[in-house]
């Protein structure tokens, strides 16, 4: 029995080494767990072609929407660990949704092989122009003056906009009612129309409305003030550094992905990001280039999951 076990282990190691040595020798699928058109899809399509050139094989983007990103993420988790089926990792699929949904069919920490965080996007609280406050100090004073009077929209229950706003509420001792939508688009439309007074959203989708003066920016989650919004403070500046968390867009594969494959894809993304045109297309979405190591990205995923799991517990959040 012992000899059989050793033989089996030897063949597994040899097989993984063989996969890695010839990798890649066919088309690679990069799965986006959301519909086309959003920030996740934009970044995936921006990186796919130059990554393919760096690896010497075509990288095809495949959209697999459903369940707030869970359907596509689960397909990546259950894929053969040979490097030909990779996925885009987001905060919603690896942290926010798993933190609140006990029926998620995968473990965000153990069922994936993190490869690289391509970029991170600031998130923002913005209000309708009719809202009585136009800056953060007046905003927080207003919501504290009238607890429960105001509501906020998000892309849906369990998404980053929902849980990050709940984190904000818990730390700022404010009470604002959550109005979930089926996507950022409908949430933005109703906020811009004045049906909901505020939204917590990714900056790329909210920014056009801010530029058109149809939304007023209040506070942003970013490492420092943004050049495009120089008068808007970060959460760190207003004393709420734990909320200063950006959305990430990375690449991961199923667990058991050979280290050599992980390293090749990581190096390929880094090579792709050396092109100023590629960097500009990503940065034009309002995102910041990250390009970290697999170990750093794994630690980031774990840290985000832990943060939002704590939010769910402390705020007693459920999907119902």
C-alpha positions as CSV (number, residue, x, y, z in Angstrom):
1,X,0.0,0.0,0.0
2,X,2.8,2.4,0.9
3,X,4.7,1.7,-2.3
4,X,1.4,2.3,-4.3
5,X,0.9,5.6,-2.5
6,X,4.5,6.7,-3.3
7,X,4.1,5.7,-7.0
8,X,0.8,7.6,-7.3
9,X,2.3,10.7,-5.7
10,X,5.3,10.4,-8.1
11,X,3.0,10.3,-11.2
12,X,1.0,13.3,-9.9
13,X,4.2,15.3,-9.5
14,X,5.5,14.2,-12.9
15,X,2.2,15.0,-14.6
16,X,2.1,18.5,-13.1
17,X,5.7,19.1,-14.2
18,X,4.9,17.9,-17.7
19,X,1.9,20.2,-17.9
20,X,3.9,23.2,-16.7
21,X,6.9,22.5,-19.1
22,X,4.7,22.6,-22.2
23,X,2.4,25.4,-21.0
24,X,0.7,26.9,-22.9
25,X,0.2,24.9,-26.1
26,X,-3.5,25.7,-26.7
27,X,-6.1,28.4,-26.3
28,X,-6.5,29.7,-22.7
29,X,-10.0,30.7,-21.5
30,X,-10.3,33.6,-19.1
31,X,-13.7,33.5,-17.4
32,X,-15.5,36.7,-16.4
33,X,-18.2,35.9,-13.8
34,X,-20.3,38.9,-14.9
35,X,-22.1,40.1,-18.0
36,X,-20.2,42.0,-20.6
37,X,-19.7,45.8,-20.2
38,X,-18.8,46.2,-16.6
39,X,-15.4,47.1,-15.1
40,X,-14.5,43.4,-14.6
41,X,-15.2,42.6,-18.3
42,X,-13.4,45.7,-19.5
43,X,-10.2,44.9,-17.6
44,X,-10.4,41.2,-18.7
45,X,-10.6,42.2,-22.3
46,X,-7.9,44.8,-22.0
47,X,-5.4,42.3,-20.6
48,X,-6.4,39.2,-22.6
49,X,-4.8,40.1,-26.0
50,X,-1.4,41.3,-24.6
51,X,-1.3,38.4,-22.1
52,X,-1.8,36.0,-25.0
53,X,1.1,37.7,-26.9
54,X,3.3,37.4,-23.8
55,X,2.4,33.7,-23.4
56,X,2.5,32.8,-27.1
57,X,-1.1,31.6,-27.1
58,X,-4.6,33.1,-27.6
59,X,-6.5,34.1,-24.5
60,X,-10.2,34.1,-25.0
61,X,-12.6,36.0,-22.6
62,X,-15.7,34.0,-21.7
63,X,-18.6,35.7,-19.8
64,X,-20.4,33.4,-17.3
65,X,-22.8,35.6,-15.3
66,X,-25.2,34.5,-12.6
67,X,-25.6,34.5,-8.8
68,X,-23.7,37.8,-8.3
69,X,-20.6,36.2,-9.9
70,X,-20.9,32.9,-8.0
71,X,-21.7,30.8,-11.1
72,X,-18.7,31.8,-13.1
73,X,-16.4,31.6,-10.0
74,X,-17.6,28.1,-9.3
75,X,-16.8,27.0,-12.8
76,X,-13.2,28.3,-12.4
77,X,-13.0,26.5,-9.0
78,X,-14.1,23.2,-10.5
79,X,-12.0,23.4,-13.7
80,X,-9.1,21.1,-14.5
81,X,-5.9,22.6,-12.9
82,X,-3.9,22.7,-16.1
83,X,-3.9,26.5,-16.7
84,X,-6.2,26.5,-19.6
85,X,-9.3,27.6,-17.7
86,X,-8.6,30.7,-15.6
87,X,-10.9,33.3,-14.1
88,X,-11.1,36.9,-13.0
89,X,-11.2,37.2,-9.3
90,X,-13.2,40.1,-7.7
91,X,-14.0,41.2,-4.2
92,X,-17.6,40.2,-4.7
93,X,-16.8,36.6,-5.7
94,X,-13.9,35.9,-3.3
95,X,-14.9,38.0,-0.2
96,X,-18.3,39.8,-0.1
97,X,-20.6,37.1,-1.5
98,X,-18.9,34.2,0.3
99,X,-19.0,36.1,3.6
100,X,-22.8,36.5,3.5
101,X,-23.9,33.5,1.5
102,X,-23.6,30.2,3.4
103,X,-24.6,28.3,0.3
104,X,-21.7,29.3,-1.9
105,X,-20.5,26.1,-3.6
106,X,-16.8,26.9,-3.2
107,X,-14.3,28.1,-0.5
108,X,-12.7,31.4,-1.6
109,X,-9.6,30.7,0.4
110,X,-8.9,27.0,-0.4
111,X,-10.5,26.3,-3.8
112,X,-8.4,28.7,-5.9
113,X,-4.8,29.3,-6.9
114,X,-4.3,33.1,-6.8
115,X,-2.0,34.3,-9.6
116,X,-2.0,38.1,-9.7
117,X,-4.0,41.2,-8.8
118,X,-4.1,43.2,-12.1
119,X,-5.7,46.3,-10.8
120,X,-7.8,47.9,-8.1
121,X,-10.7,50.3,-8.4
122,X,-11.7,53.0,-5.9
123,X,-15.3,52.9,-4.5
124,X,-17.3,55.9,-3.7
125,X,-20.3,57.2,-1.8
126,X,-22.2,59.7,-4.0
127,X,-25.5,61.4,-3.5
128,X,-28.3,62.9,-5.6
129,X,-27.9,66.7,-6.1
130,X,-31.1,67.2,-4.1
131,X,-29.5,65.7,-1.0
132,X,-29.0,68.4,1.7
133,X,-25.3,67.8,2.1
134,X,-22.6,68.4,-0.5
135,X,-19.4,67.4,1.4
136,X,-18.5,64.7,3.9
137,X,-18.8,66.7,7.1
138,X,-22.3,67.9,6.2
139,X,-23.2,64.4,4.9
140,X,-22.4,62.5,8.2
141,X,-24.1,65.3,10.2
142,X,-27.2,64.9,8.2
143,X,-27.5,61.1,8.3
144,X,-26.8,61.1,12.1
145,X,-29.4,63.8,12.6
146,X,-32.1,61.7,10.9
147,X,-31.3,58.0,11.5
148,X,-33.3,55.7,9.2
149,X,-34.6,58.5,7.1
150,X,-32.2,57.9,4.2
151,X,-31.5,54.9,2.1
152,X,-28.7,53.8,-0.2
153,X,-28.7,51.7,-3.4
154,X,-26.2,49.0,-4.3
155,X,-25.6,46.5,-7.0
156,X,-27.2,43.8,-4.8
157,X,-27.2,42.0,-1.5
158,X,-23.8,40.5,-0.8
159,X,-22.0,42.7,-3.3
160,X,-19.0,44.9,-2.4
161,X,-21.2,48.0,-2.4
162,X,-23.6,46.5,0.1
163,X,-21.0,45.1,2.5
164,X,-18.6,48.1,2.3
165,X,-21.5,50.5,3.1
166,X,-22.4,48.2,6.1
167,X,-18.8,48.4,7.2
168,X,-19.0,52.2,7.0
169,X,-22.3,52.3,8.9
170,X,-20.9,50.1,11.7
171,X,-17.8,52.3,12.1
172,X,-19.6,55.7,11.8
173,X,-22.6,54.7,14.0
174,X,-25.0,55.7,11.3
175,X,-28.3,54.0,10.2
176,X,-29.0,54.1,6.5
177,X,-31.4,51.6,4.8
178,X,-30.1,49.3,2.1
179,X,-32.0,49.1,-1.2
180,X,-30.5,46.3,-3.2
181,X,-30.7,46.2,-7.1
182,X,-29.9,43.5,-9.7
183,X,-26.7,45.3,-10.8
184,X,-24.9,48.6,-10.6
185,X,-26.7,49.9,-13.7
186,X,-30.3,49.9,-12.3
187,X,-29.0,51.1,-8.9
188,X,-27.3,54.1,-10.6
189,X,-30.3,54.9,-12.7
190,X,-32.6,55.1,-9.7
191,X,-30.1,57.2,-7.7
192,X,-29.5,59.6,-10.6
193,X,-33.3,59.8,-11.0
194,X,-33.6,60.8,-7.3
195,X,-35.6,57.7,-6.3
196,X,-32.8,56.7,-3.9
197,X,-30.7,59.5,-2.3
198,X,-27.3,57.9,-2.3
199,X,-25.2,55.0,-3.7
200,X,-22.1,53.1,-2.8
201,X,-20.5,52.1,-6.1
202,X,-17.3,51.4,-8.1
203,X,-15.9,54.7,-9.3
204,X,-15.8,53.8,-13.0
205,X,-19.6,53.4,-13.3
206,X,-20.4,56.4,-11.1
207,X,-17.8,58.8,-12.5
208,X,-19.7,59.8,-15.7
209,X,-22.7,60.9,-13.7
210,X,-20.4,62.8,-11.3
211,X,-18.8,64.6,-14.2
212,X,-22.2,65.5,-15.5
213,X,-23.2,66.9,-12.1
214,X,-25.9,64.3,-11.8
215,X,-24.3,62.8,-8.7
216,X,-22.3,64.6,-6.0
217,X,-19.2,62.7,-4.7
218,X,-18.9,62.6,-0.9
219,X,-16.0,60.2,0.1
220,X,-13.8,57.8,-1.8
221,X,-12.0,54.5,-0.9
222,X,-8.6,55.0,-2.4
223,X,-4.9,55.2,-1.2
224,X,-4.9,58.9,-1.7
225,X,-7.1,61.6,-3.2
226,X,-7.8,61.0,-6.9
227,X,-6.6,63.5,-9.5
228,X,-10.1,63.3,-11.1
229,X,-11.8,64.2,-7.8
230,X,-9.2,66.3,-6.0
231,X,-11.7,67.9,-3.5
232,X,-13.1,64.5,-2.3
233,X,-11.5,63.0,0.8
234,X,-10.6,59.4,1.3
235,X,-12.2,57.3,4.1
236,X,-8.8,57.4,5.8
237,X,-8.8,61.2,5.9
238,X,-12.2,61.2,7.6
239,X,-11.0,58.7,10.3
240,X,-12.4,55.5,8.8
241,X,-9.4,53.8,7.4
242,X,-10.9,50.3,7.5
243,X,-13.4,51.4,4.9
244,X,-10.6,52.5,2.6
245,X,-10.8,49.3,0.6
246,X,-10.7,49.2,-3.2
247,X,-12.3,46.6,-5.5
248,X,-9.7,44.3,-7.1
249,X,-9.6,42.5,-10.4
250,X,-7.2,39.7,-10.5
251,X,-6.5,36.3,-12.2
252,X,-6.8,33.0,-10.4
253,X,-7.2,29.3,-11.3
254,X,-8.5,26.2,-9.6
255,X,-6.6,24.8,-6.6
256,X,-3.7,22.6,-7.5
257,X,-2.5,24.7,-10.4
258,X,1.3,24.0,-10.9
259,X,3.6,26.7,-9.5
260,X,5.3,26.9,-12.9
261,X,2.0,27.7,-14.6
262,X,1.1,30.3,-11.9
263,X,4.6,31.9,-12.4
264,X,4.2,32.0,-16.2
265,X,0.8,33.7,-16.1
266,X,2.0,36.1,-13.5
267,X,5.0,37.0,-15.6
268,X,2.8,37.3,-18.7
269,X,0.5,39.8,-17.0
270,X,3.5,41.8,-15.8
271,X,4.9,41.8,-19.4
272,X,1.5,42.9,-20.8
273,X,1.4,45.8,-18.3
274,X,4.7,47.1,-19.5
275,X,2.8,48.5,-22.6
276,X,1.8,52.1,-21.8
277,X,-1.3,51.7,-24.0
278,X,-2.6,48.7,-21.9
279,X,-1.9,50.6,-18.7
280,X,-3.8,53.6,-20.0
281,X,-6.8,51.6,-21.0
282,X,-7.0,50.2,-17.5
283,X,-6.3,53.5,-15.7
284,X,-8.9,55.2,-17.8
285,X,-11.6,53.1,-16.0
286,X,-10.5,54.8,-12.8
287,X,-8.4,51.8,-11.7
288,X,-4.9,51.6,-10.3
289,X,-2.4,49.1,-11.6
290,X,-1.3,46.6,-8.9
291,X,0.5,43.7,-10.5
292,X,1.6,41.9,-7.3
293,X,2.9,38.4,-6.5
294,X,0.7,35.3,-6.1
295,X,1.5,35.2,-2.4
296,X,0.5,38.9,-2.0
297,X,-2.7,38.3,-3.9
298,X,-3.6,35.3,-1.8
299,X,-3.0,37.3,1.4
300,X,-5.2,40.1,0.0
301,X,-8.1,37.7,-0.8
302,X,-7.9,36.3,2.7
303,X,-7.8,39.7,4.3
304,X,-10.9,40.9,2.4
305,X,-12.8,37.8,3.2
306,X,-12.0,38.2,6.9
307,X,-13.1,41.9,6.9
308,X,-16.4,41.2,5.3
309,X,-17.1,38.1,7.3
310,X,-16.7,40.3,10.4
311,X,-19.1,42.9,8.9
312,X,-21.7,40.2,8.3
313,X,-21.5,38.9,11.8
314,X,-21.5,42.3,13.6
315,X,-24.2,43.7,11.4
316,X,-26.2,40.5,11.5
317,X,-26.6,40.5,7.7
318,X,-28.4,37.8,5.8
319,X,-29.5,37.3,2.2
320,X,-33.1,37.5,3.2
